[in-house]
Amino acid sequence: MDLAELVYESVKDLPQSAAQEVLDFAHFLAQRQASREDRDLMLAQQSALADWDNSDDDAWNDAPAV
């Protein structure tokens, strides 16, 4: 039995209100994971952009856009 089936088996006999709490918690965990991934991506972008912000690259500041 895989994990999703184990979760289902654990929840299926609960009263509707308790099953709704489990579902709400699962949604909360998914949202928290997505927020962490977004934060990690932003932090990675910030450190990458710091590499491009240096005096050697100032010559490109006035380059025309293509």
Backbone bond lengths (Angstrom), bond angles and torsions (degrees), N, CA, C in turn:
res aa  C-N    CA-C-N  psi(-1)  N-CA   C-N-CA  omega(-1)  CA-C   N-CA-C  phi
1 M - - - 1.451 - - 1.530 108.17 -
2 D 1.345 116.74 129.77 1.466 118.72 -179.98 1.532 110.22 -82.98
3 L 1.298 116.08 174.35 1.461 121.63 -173.77 1.525 111.93 -62.39
4 A 1.326 117.93 -42.02 1.471 120.49 179.50 1.531 110.55 -60.26
5 E 1.298 116.61 -39.59 1.465 120.24 178.39 1.527 111.29 -67.36
6 L 1.320 116.80 -38.00 1.467 120.09 176.87 1.530 111.07 -63.88
7 V 1.317 116.19 -41.00 1.465 119.85 177.53 1.523 109.39 -63.22
8 Y 1.318 116.26 -46.51 1.463 120.20 179.17 1.529 111.38 -58.17
9 E 1.317 116.82 -46.73 1.462 121.03 -179.58 1.527 111.19 -61.28
10 S 1.332 116.26 -34.48 1.463 120.32 -179.27 1.525 111.74 -73.39
11 V 1.327 117.03 -28.93 1.455 121.44 -172.16 1.524 112.75 -97.81
12 K 1.307 118.27 -27.28 1.464 120.50 -168.58 1.524 114.53 -60.68
13 D 1.311 119.26 -27.59 1.455 121.23 -178.78 1.532 113.47 -96.14
14 L 1.316 116.55 1.34 1.466 119.59 178.71 1.526 110.04 -73.94
15 P 1.315 116.76 154.83 1.465 119.07 171.88 1.536 109.50 -61.91
16 Q 1.324 116.79 154.35 1.467 121.31 -175.66 1.523 112.24 -53.44
17 S 1.315 118.06 -42.06 1.466 120.27 -177.99 1.530 111.28 -64.23
18 A 1.322 117.06 -39.75 1.466 120.51 178.47 1.530 110.43 -69.54
19 A 1.326 117.05 -39.79 1.463 120.27 177.69 1.527 110.07 -63.37
20 Q 1.334 117.21 -36.87 1.465 120.72 177.11 1.521 111.00 -64.08
21 E 1.323 116.73 -37.90 1.474 120.51 176.70 1.522 110.61 -62.42
22 V 1.322 116.85 -41.86 1.468 120.74 178.37 1.518 109.67 -62.35
23 L 1.329 117.05 -44.32 1.460 121.07 178.84 1.520 111.35 -63.20
24 D 1.323 116.87 -44.03 1.468 120.73 177.50 1.523 110.73 -59.65
25 F 1.323 116.91 -41.66 1.457 120.68 179.50 1.525 111.07 -65.72
26 A 1.325 117.04 -40.19 1.467 120.17 177.35 1.525 110.29 -61.73
27 H 1.338 116.96 -41.54 1.470 120.08 177.35 1.528 110.97 -64.18
28 F 1.334 116.20 -40.18 1.462 120.70 177.20 1.532 110.72 -59.85
29 L 1.325 116.81 -45.79 1.469 120.30 -179.99 1.522 111.42 -62.77
30 A 1.321 117.22 -40.06 1.465 120.75 178.71 1.526 110.24 -64.98
31 Q 1.330 117.30 -42.39 1.462 121.05 179.41 1.524 110.96 -65.37
32 R 1.325 116.52 -40.99 1.468 120.26 179.19 1.527 110.50 -62.75
33 Q 1.330 116.95 -41.38 1.461 120.81 178.43 1.521 110.80 -63.77
34 A 1.328 116.70 -42.84 1.470 120.44 178.80 1.530 110.31 -63.17
35 S 1.331 117.29 -39.50 1.465 120.92 178.68 1.525 110.98 -64.42
36 R 1.317 116.82 -40.06 1.471 120.43 177.84 1.529 110.72 -63.97
37 E 1.331 116.00 -42.23 1.463 119.40 179.81 1.523 110.24 -64.67
38 D 1.336 117.79 -40.69 1.462 121.35 177.48 1.528 110.51 -62.58
39 R 1.338 116.08 -44.40 1.468 120.06 179.76 1.524 111.00 -62.82
40 D 1.327 116.65 -43.57 1.461 120.28 -179.97 1.524 111.07 -63.25
41 L 1.325 116.76 -38.17 1.465 120.51 178.34 1.523 110.72 -65.87
42 M 1.327 116.97 -42.84 1.466 119.89 178.77 1.525 110.90 -63.39
43 L 1.315 117.55 -41.58 1.461 120.51 178.89 1.526 111.20 -64.31
44 A 1.322 116.88 -38.94 1.458 120.57 178.05 1.521 110.51 -65.44
45 Q 1.332 116.65 -39.66 1.460 120.16 179.26 1.523 110.45 -66.24
46 Q 1.320 117.41 -41.15 1.454 120.48 -179.79 1.522 111.42 -61.18
47 S 1.322 117.58 -43.51 1.460 119.51 -179.42 1.523 110.69 -69.30
48 A 1.333 117.42 -34.25 1.457 120.12 178.11 1.527 110.71 -68.63
49 L 1.326 116.65 -39.82 1.462 119.98 179.39 1.527 111.39 -67.16
50 A 1.309 117.22 -30.98 1.463 120.20 178.47 1.525 110.72 -61.80
51 D 1.316 117.75 -32.44 1.453 121.13 177.90 1.524 111.87 -65.95
52 W 1.329 117.06 -27.18 1.470 121.46 -177.37 1.514 112.17 -90.04
53 D 1.293 118.40 -12.46 1.461 121.89 -177.35 1.528 109.02 -96.39
54 N 1.343 115.71 84.07 1.456 120.13 179.14 1.520 109.41 -146.94
55 S 1.317 116.46 164.25 1.465 120.96 -174.88 1.525 112.45 -64.75
56 D 1.321 118.67 -26.44 1.464 120.72 178.80 1.527 112.03 -64.45
57 D 1.310 116.50 -25.40 1.464 120.67 -178.17 1.518 113.23 -94.19
58 D 1.347 118.40 1.55 1.459 120.55 -178.29 1.528 111.70 -61.25
59 A 1.311 117.83 -26.73 1.477 120.64 179.90 1.523 111.65 -61.72
60 W 1.309 116.91 -22.93 1.472 120.89 -178.41 1.519 113.36 -88.18
61 N 1.309 117.69 -6.55 1.459 120.22 -176.31 1.519 113.21 -60.95
62 D 1.346 117.57 -34.57 1.453 121.46 -177.34 1.522 113.06 -101.75
63 A 1.305 117.51 12.39 1.468 120.63 179.81 1.535 108.98 -69.53
64 P 1.346 116.01 139.21 1.469 117.79 179.41 1.517 111.21 -69.87
65 A 1.308 115.31 147.47 1.472 120.59 177.51 1.517 108.93 -74.28
66 V 1.289 115.41 148.43 1.470 120.21 -179.78 1.498 110.11 -95.27
